[in-house]
C-alpha cells in the first residue's frame, strides 16, 4: 500500500491486528511506526542506525555494570530500534526478543530493517509468560513494551508490578541489570515514574535514572549490585570499557551525562504496584 497523506507523508503500509491499528508512514526520509495514531518508533531511510528516539541510546548503559554481557532478553519489538543497535554494536551478544503481536514482527522485518540471525531471535508471545516458563538467566533484561488504543498509549500492567519484578530478578545473572523505558518525567509530583521506581526497589537494591532530554522518557536502570555508584565512577568505567573493547556507539559519553542517582520527585507519593493494584492508566501522564 502506498498512499499520499497530509503534508506529503506517504502511508507505506496499514493493517489491523488483534492488538493494534498499525501504520507505517514515510515523511522527509524518516519512517515512523504508529499504533492507533500513537508514534512508536522512527528510523532514517538513509541510515537504519539513525532517526531513533533519544531514549533508545540509554539501553547501552548496562555495559557500565557488566562489561561481559553475553545474553539479553528484550520485551517488546516495535520498530526494532534497540535490536538494530545491539546487532550493530554488540553482534556477539545473544539477544532474544518477545513480542506479543505477530504482525508487529512482520512489520519490523519488512519495513524497519530487522533481521534475525543466530544471535538475534524474536518470538511471538507474552513476555511475562515467557519469563515464567524459561529457565534461562540473562545478563540484561530490557522492557520497552508500550501499546496503544484509541484512547492513547498505555503500559501493560502485568509488566510493572512487584510480582513481575521479582520474577525478572530471578531471570537475571549475578551482575544483571534491568532496563525500563518509562513515559513520564522525573519532576512531576505524581506520575508513573515514581510508582515504577518504588516498585523496582522492592526487588533491586539500586535504581538509577536517565531522563531523556528531547522526549518525555525516563529510562530506569535497576541493578542487583548493592553498591551505590556515582557519575564520576561510571565515567571511569566507560574509559576502562573503551580500553577493553572498541566502543562503536559514539554518543555513549554524551548520554551518560544524563545519569541521575536521586529518586524521582513523585516517589514519596507513589504506591508499590502489585498484581492486585496497578492503576497505570491514571498515572501515565506527561506534564
C-alpha positions as protocol buffer text, in pm:
chain_id: "A"
residue {
  index: 1
  type: UNK
  ca { x: 0 y: 0 z: 0 }
}
residue {
  index: 2
  type: UNK
  ca { x: 126 y: 349 z: -83 }
}
residue {
  index: 3
  type: UNK
  ca { x: -99 y: 646 z: -16 }
}
residue {
  index: 4
  type: UNK
  ca { x: -19 y: 1015 z: -14 }
}
residue {
  index: 5
  type: UNK
  ca { x: -140 y: 1167 z: 312 }
}
residue {
  index: 6
  type: UNK
  ca { x: -136 y: 1508 z: 472 }
}
residue {
  index: 7
  type: UNK
  ca { x: 175 y: 1725 z: 436 }
}
residue {
  index: 8
  type: UNK
  ca { x: 325 y: 1496 z: 176 }
}
residue {
  index: 9
  type: UNK
  ca { x: 356 y: 1195 z: 403 }
}
residue {
  index: 10
  type: UNK
  ca { x: 323 y: 852 z: 247 }
}
residue {
  index: 11
  type: UNK
  ca { x: 129 y: 573 z: 415 }
}
residue {
  index: 12
  type: UNK
  ca { x: 354 y: 286 z: 313 }
}
residue {
  index: 13
  type: UNK
  ca { x: 164 y: 12 z: 495 }
}
residue {
  index: 14
  type: UNK
  ca { x: -152 y: -17 z: 702 }
}
residue {
  index: 15
  type: UNK
  ca { x: -319 y: -310 z: 872 }
}
residue {
  index: 16
  type: UNK
  ca { x: -519 y: -406 z: 1180 }
}
residue {
  index: 17
  type: UNK
  ca { x: -414 y: -679 z: 1419 }
}
residue {
  index: 18
  type: UNK
  ca { x: -593 y: -815 z: 1728 }
}
residue {
  index: 19
  type: UNK
  ca { x: -390 y: -562 z: 1929 }
}
residue {
  index: 20
  type: UNK
  ca { x: -335 y: -252 z: 1714 }
}
residue {
  index: 21
  type: UNK
  ca { x: -423 y: -50 z: 1410 }
}
residue {
  index: 22
  type: UNK
  ca { x: -76 y: -35 z: 1255 }
}
residue {
  index: 23
  type: UNK
  ca { x: 55 y: 226 z: 1014 }
}
residue {
  index: 24
  type: UNK
  ca { x: 398 y: 274 z: 858 }
}
residue {
  index: 25
  type: UNK
  ca { x: 439 y: 633 z: 737 }
}
residue {
  index: 26
  type: UNK
  ca { x: 724 y: 797 z: 545 }
}
residue {
  index: 27
  type: UNK
  ca { x: 794 y: 1167 z: 554 }
}
residue {
  index: 28
  type: UNK
  ca { x: 1114 y: 1361 z: 482 }
}
residue {
  index: 29
  type: UNK
  ca { x: 1326 y: 1043 z: 468 }
}
residue {
  index: 30
  type: UNK
  ca { x: 1202 y: 939 z: 812 }
}
residue {
  index: 31
  type: UNK
  ca { x: 992 y: 626 z: 855 }
}
residue {
  index: 32
  type: UNK
  ca { x: 754 y: 612 z: 1151 }
}
residue {
  index: 33
  type: UNK
  ca { x: 564 y: 325 z: 1311 }
}
residue {
  index: 34
  type: UNK
  ca { x: 222 y: 411 z: 1453 }
}
residue {
  index: 35
  type: UNK
  ca { x: -8 y: 205 z: 1673 }
}
residue {
  index: 36
  type: UNK
  ca { x: -357 y: 357 z: 1675 }
}
residue {
  index: 37
  type: UNK
  ca { x: -214 y: 701 z: 1589 }
}
residue {
  index: 38
  type: UNK
  ca { x: 42 y: 680 z: 1870 }
}
residue {
  index: 39
  type: UNK
  ca { x: 402 y: 710 z: 1748 }
}
residue {
  index: 40
  type: UNK
  ca { x: 605 y: 404 z: 1844 }
}
residue {
  index: 41
  type: UNK
  ca { x: 931 y: 423 z: 1654 }
}
residue {
  index: 42
  type: UNK
  ca { x: 1138 y: 615 z: 1398 }
}
residue {
  index: 43
  type: UNK
  ca { x: 1406 y: 508 z: 1151 }
}
residue {
  index: 44
  type: UNK
  ca { x: 1607 y: 706 z: 899 }
}
residue {
  index: 45
  type: UNK
  ca { x: 1559 y: 578 z: 546 }
}
residue {
  index: 46
  type: UNK
  ca { x: 1920 y: 675 z: 477 }
}
residue {
  index: 47
  type: UNK
  ca { x: 2079 y: 501 z: 777 }
}
residue {
  index: 48
  type: UNK
  ca { x: 1894 y: 238 z: 986 }
}
residue {
  index: 49
  type: UNK
  ca { x: 2106 y: 328 z: 1291 }
}
residue {
  index: 50
  type: UNK
  ca { x: 1980 y: 686 z: 1287 }
}
residue {
  index: 51
  type: UNK
  ca { x: 1645 y: 856 z: 1329 }
}
residue {
  index: 52
  type: UNK
  ca { x: 1551 y: 676 z: 1651 }
}
residue {
  index: 53
  type: UNK
  ca { x: 1418 y: 833 z: 1970 }
}
residue {
  index: 54
  type: UNK
  ca { x: 1684 y: 954 z: 2214 }
}
residue {
  index: 55
  type: UNK
  ca { x: 1581 y: 712 z: 2490 }
}
residue {
  index: 56
  type: UNK
  ca { x: 1697 y: 417 z: 2280 }
}
residue {
  index: 57
  type: UNK
  ca { x: 2057 y: 522 z: 2344 }
}
residue {
  index: 58
  type: UNK
  ca { x: 2031 y: 468 z: 2720 }
}
residue {
  index: 59
  type: UNK
  ca { x: 1995 y: 95 z: 2662 }
}
residue {
  index: 60
  type: UNK
  ca { x: 2373 y: 88 z: 2613 }
}
residue {
  index: 61
  type: UNK
  ca { x: 2430 y: 176 z: 2980 }
}
residue {
  index: 62
  type: UNK
  ca { x: 2419 y: -181 z: 3124 }
}
residue {
  index: 63
  type: UNK
  ca { x: 2773 y: -227 z: 2990 }
}
residue {
  index: 64
  type: UNK
  ca { x: 2890 y: 1 z: 3270 }
}
residue {
  index: 65
  type: UNK
  ca { x: 2768 y: -252 z: 3527 }
}
residue {
  index: 66
  type: UNK
  ca { x: 2869 y: -564 z: 3336 }
}
residue {
  index: 67
  type: UNK
  ca { x: 3138 y: -536 z: 3070 }
}
residue {
  index: 68
  type: UNK
  ca { x: 3098 y: -902 z: 2974 }
}
residue {
  index: 69
  type: UNK
  ca { x: 2733 y: -908 z: 2866 }
}
residue {
  index: 70
  type: UNK
  ca { x: 2664 y: -1225 z: 2672 }
}
residue {
  index: 71
  type: UNK
  ca { x: 2284 y: -1251 z: 2669 }
}
residue {
  index: 72
  type: UNK
  ca { x: 1995 y: -1003 z: 2665 }
}
residue {
  index: 73
  type: UNK
  ca { x: 1619 y: -1052 z: 2688 }
}
residue {
  index: 74
  type: UNK
  ca { x: 1408 y: -777 z: 2532 }
}
residue {
  index: 75
  type: UNK
  ca { x: 1035 y: -745 z: 2594 }
}
residue {
  index: 76
  type: UNK
  ca { x: 878 y: -553 z: 2307 }
}
residue {
  index: 77
  type: UNK
  ca { x: 995 y: -516 z: 1947 }
}
residue {
  index: 78
  type: UNK
  ca { x: 808 y: -224 z: 1791 }
}
residue {
  index: 79
  type: UNK
  ca { x: 1024 y: -77 z: 1517 }
}
residue {
  index: 80
  type: UNK
  ca { x: 1329 y: -273 z: 1644 }
}
residue {
  index: 81
  type: UNK
  ca { x: 1548 y: 31 z: 1723 }
}
residue {
  index: 82
  type: UNK
  ca { x: 1711 y: -133 z: 2026 }
}
residue {
  index: 83
  type: UNK
  ca { x: 1755 y: -461 z: 1844 }
}
residue {
  index: 84
  type: UNK
  ca { x: 1925 y: -296 z: 1546 }
}
residue {
  index: 85
  type: UNK
  ca { x: 2158 y: -106 z: 1779 }
}
residue {
  index: 86
  type: UNK
  ca { x: 2269 y: -423 z: 1958 }
}
residue {
  index: 87
  type: UNK
  ca { x: 2307 y: -610 z: 1632 }
}
residue {
  index: 88
  type: UNK
  ca { x: 2537 y: -335 z: 1504 }
}
residue {
  index: 89
  type: UNK
  ca { x: 2740 y: -256 z: 1816 }
}
residue {
  index: 90
  type: UNK
  ca { x: 2741 y: -590 z: 2002 }
}
residue {
  index: 91
  type: UNK
  ca { x: 2690 y: -863 z: 1739 }
}
residue {
  index: 92
  type: UNK
  ca { x: 2835 y: -1131 z: 1967 }
}
residue {
  index: 93
  type: UNK
  ca { x: 2558 y: -1087 z: 2227 }
}
residue {
  index: 94
  type: UNK
  ca { x: 2279 y: -1344 z: 2213 }
}
residue {
  index: 95
  type: UNK
  ca { x: 1956 y: -1145 z: 2210 }
}
residue {
  index: 96
  type: UNK
  ca { x: 1604 y: -1281 z: 2245 }
}
residue {
  index: 97
  type: UNK
  ca { x: 1303 y: -1054 z: 2189 }
}
residue {
  index: 98
  type: UNK
  ca { x: 948 y: -1138 z: 2295 }
}
residue {
  index: 99
  type: UNK
  ca { x: 679 y: -951 z: 2101 }
}
residue {
  index: 100
  type: UNK
  ca { x: 310 y: -1006 z: 2169 }
}
residue {
  index: 101
  type: UNK
  ca { x: 181 y: -912 z: 1823 }
}
residue {
  index: 102
  type: UNK
  ca { x: 295 y: -1134 z: 1530 }
}
residue {
  index: 103
  type: UNK
  ca { x: 206 y: -859 z: 1284 }
}
residue {
  index: 104
  type: UNK
  ca { x: 448 y: -622 z: 1454 }
}
residue {
  index: 105
  type: UNK
  ca { x: 723 y: -878 z: 1392 }
}
residue {
  index: 106
  type: UNK
  ca { x: 631 y: -890 z: 1023 }
}
residue {
  index: 107
  type: UNK
  ca { x: 628 y: -510 z: 1001 }
}
residue {
  index: 108
  type: UNK
  ca { x: 968 y: -479 z: 1172 }
}
residue {
  index: 109
  type: UNK
  ca { x: 1121 y: -727 z: 929 }
}
residue {
  index: 110
  type: UNK
  ca { x: 962 y: -578 z: 619 }
}
residue {
  index: 111
  type: UNK
  ca { x: 980 y: -204 z: 689 }
}
residue {
  index: 112
  type: UNK
  ca { x: 1231 y: -143 z: 972 }
}
residue {
  index: 113
  type: UNK
  ca { x: 1537 y: -342 z: 870 }
}
residue {
  index: 114
  type: UNK
  ca { x: 1504 y: -601 z: 1147 }
}
residue {
  index: 115
  type: UNK
  ca { x: 1693 y: -919 z: 1063 }
}
residue {
  index: 116
  type: UNK
  ca { x: 1704 y: -1241 z: 1260 }
}
residue {
  index: 117
  type: UNK
  ca { x: 2044 y: -1409 z: 1292 }
}
residue {
  index: 118
  type: UNK
  ca { x: 2194 y: -1685 z: 1506 }
}
residue {
  index: 119
  type: UNK
  ca { x: 2241 y: -1428 z: 1783 }
}
residue {
  index: 120
  type: UNK
  ca { x: 1927 y: -1220 z: 1721 }
}
residue {
  index: 121
  type: UNK
  ca { x: 1599 y: -1405 z: 1769 }
}
residue {
  index: 122
  type: UNK
  ca { x: 1239 y: -1293 z: 1807 }
}
residue {
  index: 123
  type: UNK
  ca { x: 948 y: -1495 z: 1944 }
}
residue {
  index: 124
  type: UNK
  ca { x: 580 y: -1412 z: 1941 }
}
residue {
  index: 125
  type: UNK
  ca { x: 420 y: -1436 z: 2281 }
}
residue {
  index: 126
  type: UNK
  ca { x: 352 y: -1284 z: 2621 }
}
residue {
  index: 127
  type: UNK
  ca { x: 670 y: -1152 z: 2782 }
}
residue {
  index: 128
  type: UNK
  ca { x: 575 y: -1233 z: 3139 }
}
residue {
  index: 129
  type: UNK
  ca { x: 461 y: -1584 z: 3049 }
}
residue {
  index: 130
  type: UNK
  ca { x: 789 y: -1643 z: 2868 }
}
residue {
  index: 131
  type: UNK
  ca { x: 986 y: -1533 z: 3173 }
}
residue {
  index: 132
  type: UNK
  ca { x: 781 y: -1761 z: 3393 }
}
residue {
  index: 133
  type: UNK
  ca { x: 846 y: -2063 z: 3172 }
}
residue {
  index: 134
  type: UNK
  ca { x: 1208 y: -2016 z: 3073 }
}
residue {
  index: 135
  type: UNK
  ca { x: 1495 y: -2136 z: 3288 }
}
residue {
  index: 136
  type: UNK
  ca { x: 1744 y: -1910 z: 3113 }
}
residue {
  index: 137
  type: UNK
  ca { x: 1925 y: -1636 z: 3302 }
}
residue {
  index: 138
  type: UNK
  ca { x: 2018 y: -1317 z: 3121 }
}
residue {
  index: 139
  type: UNK
  ca { x: 2282 y: -1053 z: 3179 }
}
residue {
  index: 140
  type: UNK
  ca { x: 2029 y: -781 z: 3100 }
}
residue {
  index: 141
  type: UNK
  ca { x: 1653 y: -756 z: 3058 }
}
residue {
  index: 142
  type: UNK
  ca { x: 1511 y: -466 z: 2856 }
}
residue {
  index: 143
  type: UNK
  ca { x: 1150 y: -351 z: 2875 }
}
residue {
  index: 144
  type: UNK
  ca { x: 1002 y: -123 z: 2610 }
}
residue {
  index: 145
  type: UNK
  ca { x: 657 y: -273 z: 2571 }
}
residue {
  index: 146
  type: UNK
  ca { x: 411 y: 10 z: 2531 }
}
residue {
  index: 147
  type: UNK
  ca { x: 89 y: -42 z: 2341 }
}
residue {
  index: 148
  type: UNK
  ca { x: -182 y: 192 z: 2220 }
}
residue {
  index: 149
  type: UNK
  ca { x: -553 y: 207 z: 2152 }
}
residue {
  index: 150
  type: UNK
  ca { x: -795 y: 483 z: 2052 }
}
residue {
  index: 151
  type: UNK
  ca { x: -757 y: 639 z: 2396 }
}
residue {
  index: 152
  type: UNK
  ca { x: -379 y: 669 z: 2370 }
}
residue {
  index: 153
  type: UNK
  ca { x: -60 y: 496 z: 2479 }
}
residue {
  index: 154
  type: UNK
  ca { x: -67 y: 257 z: 2772 }
}
residue {
  index: 155
  type: UNK
  ca { x: 165 y: 22 z: 2952 }
}
residue {
  index: 156
  type: UNK
  ca { x: 53 y: -340 z: 3013 }
}
residue {
  index: 157
  type: UNK
  ca { x: 9 y: -358 z: 3390 }
}
residue {
  index: 158
  type: UNK
  ca { x: 145 y: -716 z: 3426 }
}
residue {
  index: 159
  type: UNK
  ca { x: 487 y: -574 z: 3333 }
}
residue {
  index: 160
  type: UNK
  ca { x: 507 y: -314 z: 3613 }
}
residue {
  index: 161
  type: UNK
  ca { x: 417 y: -500 z: 3931 }
}
residue {
  index: 162
  type: UNK
  ca { x: 613 y: -618 z: 4233 }
}
residue {
  index: 163
  type: UNK
  ca { x: 547 y: -977 z: 4135 }
}
residue {
  index: 164
  type: UNK
  ca { x: 679 y: -920 z: 3784 }
}
residue {
  index: 165
  type: UNK
  ca { x: 998 y: -754 z: 3905 }
}
residue {
  index: 166
  type: UNK
  ca { x: 1058 y: -1040 z: 4149 }
}
residue {
  index: 167
  type: UNK
  ca { x: 1032 y: -1278 z: 3854 }
}
residue {
  index: 168
  type: UNK
  ca { x: 1267 y: -1062 z: 3647 }
}
residue {
  index: 169
  type: UNK
  ca { x: 1523 y: -1068 z: 3927 }
}
residue {
  index: 170
  type: UNK
  ca { x: 1520 y: -1448 z: 3918 }
}
residue {
  index: 171
  type: UNK
  ca { x: 1591 y: -1441 z: 3544 }
}
residue {
  index: 172
  type: UNK
  ca { x: 1898 y: -1218 z: 3576 }
}
residue {
  index: 173
  type: UNK
  ca { x: 2256 y: -1332 z: 3618 }
}
residue {
  index: 174
  type: UNK
  ca { x: 2450 y: -1228 z: 3928 }
}
residue {
  index: 175
  type: UNK
  ca { x: 2560 y: -894 z: 3776 }
}
residue {
  index: 176
  type: UNK
  ca { x: 2236 y: -849 z: 3587 }
}
residue {
  index: 177
  type: UNK
  ca { x: 2067 y: -519 z: 3504 }
}
residue {
  index: 178
  type: UNK
  ca { x: 1702 y: -448 z: 3425 }
}
residue {
  index: 179
  type: UNK
  ca { x: 1638 y: -151 z: 3197 }
}
residue {
  index: 180
  type: UNK
  ca { x: 1291 y: 2 z: 3170 }
}
residue {
  index: 181
  type: UNK
  ca { x: 1171 y: 278 z: 2938 }
}
residue {
  index: 182
  type: UNK
  ca { x: 901 y: 482 z: 3113 }
}
residue {
  index: 183
  type: UNK
  ca { x: 697 y: 760 z: 2953 }
}
residue {
  index: 184
  type: UNK
  ca { x: 699 y: 1045 z: 3201 }
}
residue {
  index: 185
  type: UNK
  ca { x: 939 y: 1280 z: 3376 }
}
residue {
  index: 186
  type: UNK
  ca { x: 1137 y: 1300 z: 3697 }
}
residue {
  index: 187
  type: UNK
  ca { x: 996 y: 1629 z: 3829 }
}
residue {
  index: 188
  type: UNK
  ca { x: 621 y: 1563 z: 3841 }
}
residue {
  index: 189
  type: UNK
  ca { x: 477 y: 1519 z: 4189 }
}
residue {
  index: 190
  type: UNK
  ca { x: 263 y: 1225 z: 4081 }
}
residue {
  index: 191
  type: UNK
  ca { x: 321 y: 1003 z: 3778 }
}
residue {
  index: 192
  type: UNK
  ca { x: 416 y: 655 z: 3664 }
}
residue {
  index: 193
  type: UNK
  ca { x: 791 y: 713 z: 3703 }
}
residue {
  index: 194
  type: UNK
  ca { x: 773 y: 727 z: 4082 }
}
residue {
  index: 195
  type: UNK
  ca { x: 544 y: 425 z: 4102 }
}
residue {
  index: 196
  type: UNK
  ca { x: 767 y: 205 z: 3886 }
}
residue {
  index: 197
  type: UNK
  ca { x: 1080 y: 330 z: 4065 }
}
residue {
  index: 198
  type: UNK
  ca { x: 932 y: 245 z: 4405 }
}
residue {
  index: 199
  type: UNK
  ca { x: 814 y: -95 z: 4282 }
}
residue {
  index: 200
  type: UNK
  ca { x: 1154 y: -178 z: 4134 }
}
residue {
  index: 201
  type: UNK
  ca { x: 1311 y: -105 z: 4472 }
}
residue {
  index: 202
  type: UNK
  ca { x: 1119 y: -398 z: 4623 }
}
residue {
  index: 203
  type: UNK
  ca { x: 1340 y: -635 z: 4422 }
}
residue {
  index: 204
  type: UNK
  ca { x: 1652 y: -437 z: 4327 }
}
residue {
  index: 205
  type: UNK
  ca { x: 1897 y: -272 z: 4571 }
}
residue {
  index: 206
  type: UNK
  ca { x: 1979 y: 18 z: 4340 }
}
residue {
  index: 207
  type: UNK
  ca { x: 1772 y: 203 z: 4081 }
}
residue {
  index: 208
  type: UNK
  ca { x: 1914 y: 486 z: 3870 }
}
residue {
  index: 209
  type: UNK
  ca { x: 1754 y: 713 z: 3612 }
}
residue {
  index: 210
  type: UNK
  ca { x: 1842 y: 855 z: 3272 }
}
residue {
  index: 211
  type: UNK
  ca { x: 1583 y: 1120 z: 3179 }
}
residue {
  index: 212
  type: UNK
  ca { x: 1584 y: 1190 z: 2806 }
}
residue {
  index: 213
  type: UNK
  ca { x: 1643 y: 1548 z: 2702 }
}
residue {
  index: 214
  type: UNK
  ca { x: 1433 y: 1562 z: 2385 }
}
residue {
  index: 215
  type: UNK
  ca { x: 1135 y: 1338 z: 2465 }
}
residue {
  index: 216
  type: UNK
  ca { x: 923 y: 1265 z: 2777 }
}
residue {
  index: 217
  type: UNK
  ca { x: 1103 y: 938 z: 2853 }
}
residue {
  index: 218
  type: UNK
  ca { x: 1288 y: 823 z: 3162 }
}
residue {
  index: 219
  type: UNK
  ca { x: 1500 y: 509 z: 3138 }
}
residue {
  index: 220
  type: UNK
  ca { x: 1526 y: 332 z: 3474 }
}
residue {
  index: 221
  type: UNK
  ca { x: 1830 y: 115 z: 3545 }
}
residue {
  index: 222
  type: UNK
  ca { x: 1779 y: -143 z: 3821 }
}
residue {
  index: 223
  type: UNK
  ca { x: 2086 y: -336 z: 3936 }
}
residue {
  index: 224
  type: UNK
  ca { x: 2142 y: -641 z: 4152 }
}
residue {
  index: 225
  type: UNK
  ca { x: 2459 y: -486 z: 4288 }
}
residue {
  index: 226
  type: UNK
  ca { x: 2403 y: -315 z: 4623 }
}
residue {
  index: 227
  type: UNK
  ca { x: 2695 y: -80 z: 4557 }
}
residue {
  index: 228
  type: UNK
  ca { x: 2593 y: 282 z: 4501 }
}
residue {
  index: 229
  type: UNK
  ca { x: 2774 y: 438 z: 4207 }
}
residue {
  index: 230
  type: UNK
  ca { x: 2834 y: 800 z: 4109 }
}
residue {
  index: 231
  type: UNK
  ca { x: 2859 y: 968 z: 3772 }
}
residue {
  index: 232
  type: UNK
  ca { x: 3236 y: 1000 z: 3804 }
}
residue {
  index: 233
  type: UNK
  ca { x: 3266 y: 628 z: 3877 }
}
residue {
  index: 234
  type: UNK
  ca { x: 3059 y: 545 z: 3570 }
}
residue {
  index: 235
  type: UNK
  ca { x: 3270 y: 778 z: 3358 }
}
residue {
  index: 236
  type: UNK
  ca { x: 3581 y: 594 z: 3477 }
}
residue {
  index: 237
  type: UNK
  ca { x: 3415 y: 263 z: 3392 }
}
residue {
  index: 238
  type: UNK
  ca { x: 3340 y: 392 z: 3043 }
}
residue {
  index: 239
  type: UNK
  ca { x: 3705 y: 481 z: 2992 }
}
residue {
  index: 240
  type: UNK
  ca { x: 3809 y: 134 z: 3108 }
}
residue {
  index: 241
  type: UNK
  ca { x: 3546 y: -27 z: 2886 }
}
residue {
  index: 242
  type: UNK
  ca { x: 3678 y: 163 z: 2588 }
}
residue {
  index: 243
  type: UNK
  ca { x: 4022 y: 14 z: 2652 }
}
residue {
  index: 244
  type: UNK
  ca { x: 3899 y: -345 z: 2665 }
}
residue {
  index: 245
  type: UNK
  ca { x: 3670 y: -325 z: 2363 }
}
residue {
  index: 246
  type: UNK
  ca { x: 3624 y: -77 z: 2082 }
}
residue {
  index: 247
  type: UNK
  ca { x: 3311 y: 122 z: 2172 }
}
residue {
  index: 248
  type: UNK
  ca { x: 3140 y: 199 z: 1843 }
}
residue {
  index: 249
  type: UNK
  ca { x: 2840 y: 379 z: 1995 }
}
residue {
  index: 250
  type: UNK
  ca { x: 2959 y: 738 z: 1958 }
}
residue {
  index: 251
  type: UNK
  ca { x: 2704 y: 901 z: 2193 }
}
residue {
  index: 252
  type: UNK
  ca { x: 2793 y: 687 z: 2496 }
}
residue {
  index: 253
  type: UNK
  ca { x: 2978 y: 963 z: 2684 }
}
residue {
  index: 254
  type: UNK
  ca { x: 2715 y: 1224 z: 2598 }
}
residue {
  index: 255
  type: UNK
  ca { x: 2421 y: 1013 z: 2716 }
}
residue {
  index: 256
  type: UNK
  ca { x: 2598 y: 915 z: 3036 }
}
residue {
  index: 257
  type: UNK
  ca { x: 2582 y: 1282 z: 3140 }
}
residue {
  index: 258
  type: UNK
  ca { x: 2205 y: 1238 z: 3195 }
}
residue {
  index: 259
  type: UNK
  ca { x: 2271 y: 995 z: 3484 }
}
residue {
  index: 260
  type: UNK
  ca { x: 2067 y: 1066 z: 3797 }
}
residue {
  index: 261
  type: UNK
  ca { x: 2109 y: 878 z: 4123 }
}
residue {
  index: 262
  type: UNK
  ca { x: 1838 y: 1062 z: 4318 }
}
residue {
  index: 263
  type: UNK
  ca { x: 1482 y: 923 z: 4320 }
}
residue {
  index: 264
  type: UNK
  ca { x: 1211 y: 1100 z: 4118 }
}
residue {
  index: 265
  type: UNK
  ca { x: 1002 y: 1370 z: 4283 }
}
residue {
  index: 266
  type: UNK
  ca { x: 690 y: 1153 z: 4276 }
}
residue {
  index: 267
  type: UNK
  ca { x: 834 y: 857 z: 4467 }
}
residue {
  index: 268
  type: UNK
  ca { x: 714 y: 986 z: 4806 }
}
residue {
  index: 269
  type: UNK
  ca { x: 352 y: 999 z: 4691 }
}
residue {
  index: 270
  type: UNK
  ca { x: 367 y: 671 z: 4500 }
}
residue {
  index: 271
  type: UNK
  ca { x: 244 y: 328 z: 4599 }
}
residue {
  index: 272
  type: UNK
  ca { x: 403 y: -3 z: 4516 }
}
residue {
  index: 273
  type: UNK
  ca { x: 229 y: -157 z: 4216 }
}
residue {
  index: 274
  type: UNK
  ca { x: 106 y: -515 z: 4257 }
}
residue {
  index: 275
  type: UNK
  ca { x: -89 y: -767 z: 4056 }
}
residue {
  index: 276
  type: UNK
  ca { x: -391 y: -663 z: 4263 }
}
residue {
  index: 277
  type: UNK
  ca { x: -325 y: -287 z: 4246 }
}
residue {
  index: 278
  type: UNK
  ca { x: -171 y: -130 z: 3936 }
}
residue {
  index: 279
  type: UNK
  ca { x: -368 y: 178 z: 3816 }
}
residue {
  index: 280
  type: UNK
  ca { x: -113 y: 257 z: 3547 }
}
residue {
  index: 281
  type: UNK
  ca { x: -359 y: 427 z: 3310 }
}
residue {
  index: 282
  type: UNK
  ca { x: -421 y: 709 z: 3554 }
}
residue {
  index: 283
  type: UNK
  ca { x: -52 y: 753 z: 3628 }
}
residue {
  index: 284
  type: UNK
  ca { x: 72 y: 761 z: 3269 }
}
residue {
  index: 285
  type: UNK
  ca { x: 59 y: 1135 z: 3226 }
}
residue {
  index: 286
  type: UNK
  ca { x: 314 y: 1360 z: 3062 }
}
residue {
  index: 287
  type: UNK
  ca { x: 324 y: 1708 z: 3211 }
}
